[in-house]
Structure formats: C-alpha cells, structure tokens
Amino acid sequence: MPAKSTGGSKSKTTKKTATKKTAKTATKATAKKATTKTATKTATKTAKKKATATKTAKPAVATPAAAKPAVATKAASAKAAPTKVHVKQIRSSIGRRRDFRRTLRALGLKHHQDETVVTRNAAIDGMLTKVSHLIRVTPEE
C-alpha cells in the first residue's frame, strides 16, 4: 500500500510559482496593450496632419452686410417671451437609472403624479428629452 501524502512543501511552492508566473504574464499583456494603444494614437495623429496638409484652402468670399440673414431676430423673440411648459411625471422613478432620477429632481418633480411649470431653454429641453418616457409635457395657457 502506498504512503499517504501529508501535503508537504512541494505543493505550496508550486502554487507560489504559478501565481508569480501569472502575474508576470498579466504584466506583459498590459504592456503590450499600452504599446498598441500608443502606436494607434500616433498613427491617427499623423494621418490627420497629412489629411489637413493635403486639403486645399477655399478662398474667402466677401459678402455684403445687407445679404446676411437676420439671425438676431430669433434670439430676440426668444428673450422677449420666455416659453413656459407644464410638466407632469406620469411614471415612477423607482428602478430607473440614477441620472433619470436626478433629472426628474432637477426639473422639480419629487414623486409620481407630481406637476411643475418650467421655463424652456436649451438645458431644460435636454432634460425633457432625457426623461421623455417618464413625463408628459404640455404648453402652459
């Protein structure tokens, strides 16, 4: 009958060396990835430089001041009468992503079926779009 093994030092050293080999392999793999990323970034930058150098510059054409469209009228009309909208939360924020819950709070909606009136601007429009599946927006009378 063969003798039983008592789990001597051989098994411990094999585990240690295996762990060291794995750590070295992981370090080498990480170094290769970093080198590849750096090479890719450098190649992309040089390609962009070459592309911009080969492009021909368009000559500047002078346009008379009278021919320019009036862009200021749109901004002036937006400032003259700020548009307000009525926002109602129609779905719960429970189980939703954190950014959805925070957006609802920023709009002033604290709970399900809560209602508020907000003045529209670019930031508010972005918030309304983000949580459009949780709210109902109607123009204020």
C-alpha positions in Angstrom: 0.0 0.0 0.0 1.4 3.4 -1.0 2.2 6.0 1.7 -0.2 8.9 2.1 0.9 12.4 1.2 0.9 14.9 4.0 0.8 17.9 1.8 4.4 18.9 2.0 6.2 22.0 0.8 6.2 21.0 -2.8 2.6 21.8 -3.4 3.0 25.2 -1.7 6.0 26.2 -3.8 4.2 25.2 -7.0 1.2 27.4 -6.1 3.6 30.4 -5.4 5.5 29.9 -8.7 2.3 29.6 -10.6 1.0 32.8 -9.1 4.2 34.6 -9.9 4.1 33.4 -13.5 0.5 34.5 -13.9 1.4 38.0 -12.5 4.3 38.3 -14.9 2.1 37.2 -17.9 -0.6 39.7 -16.9 2.0 42.5 -16.7 3.4 41.6 -20.1 -0.1 41.6 -21.7 -0.8 45.0 -20.1 2.4 46.4 -21.5 1.6 45.1 -25.0 -1.9 46.7 -24.9 -0.5 50.0 -23.8 2.1 49.9 -26.6 -0.6 49.1 -29.2 -2.8 52.0 -28.0 0.1 54.4 -28.1 1.0 53.3 -31.6 -2.6 53.6 -32.8 -2.9 57.2 -31.4 0.3 58.2 -33.0 -0.7 56.8 -36.4 -4.1 58.5 -36.1 -2.5 61.9 -35.4 -0.1 61.7 -38.3 -2.9 60.7 -40.6 -4.9 63.7 -39.5 -1.9 66.0 -40.1 -1.4 64.6 -43.6 -5.1 65.0 -44.4 -5.2 68.6 -43.3 -2.0 69.4 -45.2 -3.3 68.0 -48.4 -6.7 69.8 -48.3 -6.9 72.9 -50.4 -7.9 76.1 -48.7 -11.1 77.7 -50.1 -10.8 81.4 -51.0 -12.7 83.7 -48.7 -15.6 85.3 -50.4 -16.7 88.7 -49.1 -20.5 89.1 -48.7 -22.2 92.4 -48.3 -23.7 93.2 -45.0 -27.2 93.5 -46.5 -27.1 90.0 -47.9 -26.6 88.3 -44.5 -29.7 86.8 -42.9 -31.0 88.2 -39.7 -30.1 85.7 -37.0 -30.7 88.1 -34.1 -34.4 88.2 -34.6 -34.8 84.6 -33.5 -32.8 85.2 -30.3 -34.7 88.5 -29.6 -38.1 86.8 -29.9 -37.0 84.0 -27.5 -35.9 86.6 -25.0 -39.0 88.7 -25.4 -41.5 86.0 -24.4 -40.0 83.1 -22.4 -42.0 79.9 -23.1 -43.2 78.0 -20.1 -44.4 74.4 -20.2 -46.4 72.3 -17.8 -44.5 69.1 -16.9 -46.2 66.1 -15.1 -44.5 62.9 -14.0 -46.6 60.0 -15.3 -44.2 57.1 -14.5 -42.4 56.3 -11.3 -38.6 56.8 -10.9 -38.3 53.6 -8.8 -36.0 51.2 -10.5 -34.8 53.7 -13.0 -31.2 54.8 -13.5 -29.7 57.4 -11.1 -29.3 60.0 -13.9 -33.0 59.7 -14.7 -34.0 60.2 -11.0 -31.6 63.2 -10.7 -33.0 64.8 -13.9 -36.6 64.5 -12.6 -35.4 66.2 -9.3 -33.7 68.9 -11.3 -37.0 69.5 -13.1 -38.7 69.9 -9.8 -40.6 66.6 -9.9 -40.4 64.9 -6.5 -42.7 61.9 -6.9 -45.1 60.1 -9.2 -48.0 62.3 -10.5 -46.2 65.5 -9.4 -46.6 68.6 -11.6 -44.5 71.7 -12.2 -44.1 74.6 -14.6 -40.7 75.3 -16.1 -39.3 77.9 -18.4 -37.9 76.4 -21.6 -34.3 76.9 -22.6 -31.6 74.6 -24.1 -30.8 72.9 -20.8 -34.4 72.3 -19.9 -35.1 70.9 -23.4 -32.3 68.4 -22.9 -33.7 67.3 -19.6 -37.2 66.9 -21.0 -35.8 64.8 -23.9 -33.8 62.6 -21.5 -36.8 61.6 -19.3 -39.5 61.9 -22.0 -40.7 58.4 -21.3 -41.4 59.3 -17.7 -43.2 62.7 -18.1 -45.9 64.4 -20.1 -45.2 68.0 -21.4 -48.0 70.4 -22.3 -47.8 74.1 -23.1 -48.9 76.4 -20.3 -52.0 78.5 -21.0 
